[in-house]
Amino acid sequence: MLGILVALSLAHGLNDAMQSIVAAIYPLLKTSLSLSYGEIGLVALTYQISASIMQPIFGYIFDKRPAGWFLPIGMLCTMTGLMLISAAGSVHSLMAAVFISGIGSSIIHPEASRITSLAAGRSRGLAQSIFQVGGSCGFSLGPLLAALFVREQAGVAKFAMLAALAIIALVPACRWYARQIAGRVGAPETPAAAATGGPSGRLSARTVWIVMFILMFLVFSKNFYTVSISNYYTFYLMEKFGASVRTAQMLLFVYLFSAALGTLVGGPVGDRIGRRLVIWWSILGSAPFALMMPYANFEWTIVLSAAIGFIISSAFSAILVYAQELLPMKVGLVSGIFFGFAFGIAGIASAVLGEIADHSGIEFVYRLCSFFPLLGIIAYFLPRVRTLQAMKGGQPPAAGAAR
């Protein structure tokens, strides 16, 4: 199944590269459309709403009515949005364009995650890492591509060809998935859940949703901080250190690439030593570096941001698989909830932080956000697998489950 996972990862990467190009050209859009920081935040919020609120809805639909060709449709939405962004003449038309682009992500993430679960076998953490590292690498390449090839707003349209490449990459995976559906192999969640030996839906609903709430709070603490870097790092470097737009974009790539490496590591490590330990170390472990960064010089800011990106990004694969193992019959819905919630928190944070930056300055934003990784302390309350197994009266799980 490695070929299927690689195809999904490649398509995920191409989609997220197109999405991150938009965030990387915020300084260009701010100048060409005369936008304030608050309006930049609203644009980001508009994208995140369409890319987050719709994800659980699509995930629920995909669980009930699986089909093999939803992914190319999502990619077409992403491509259309990118082309409209290149021609936007006002903040309102820009918001409409990013909304359409966001619909593409709201289709791609939950559905591709379902197919990943089907193809995962026993190594669900590794499979999710392969899938997510594609998105992380693509997202990290966006600023680099923008720095190298985008000189004006209209230049964004040239990257629509990435959507065509993504659709081509998806064809084998879509055909394979369609055969699984036609052959009544079963929904993605059933074989994957059985293979992992993780906690199942036989736990009480109260227990499941308490744990889900803890996981979602961890996503909140993680994403509220990371959005301050992914959306405003270029402005921070330019205002505090006088970096050029191109230099700031290149350094944003460094941060995002380190985050991609962390994503790749987090899943298989969670398979081996336990997802709970990875989650605990990832979010809380980034706190010392986050607290130091607002007071660091230019060189140390680069080093600290790369360390933060690597450490904090290793959590999401573990969080997602932990949640999928809690609700193994609803993989699409769970994926949609967590991808959507992550995107939604990012959008709200973008709008809030944009307003704060307008009133108090971008450096204050970084001092404020540096405290958010400390909220990772709540990972202490995540139950170990043996606790969950005792609550449902099951047997100890295979190595690598959510301990």
TAUR-V989233 format. One record per helix or strand. SS is the DSSP state (H for helix, E for strand). FROM is the first residue (numbers start at 0). LEN is the number of residues. Records with the same first field share a line. If there is no record, write none. Layout:
SS = FROM-LEN, FROM-LEN
//
This chain:
H = 1-23, 25-7, 36-28, 69-18, 90-29, 123-26, 152-30, 187-9, 204-26, 232-9, 244-29, 274-11, 286-7, 297-15, 314-12, 330-30, 361-8, 371-10, 384-8
//
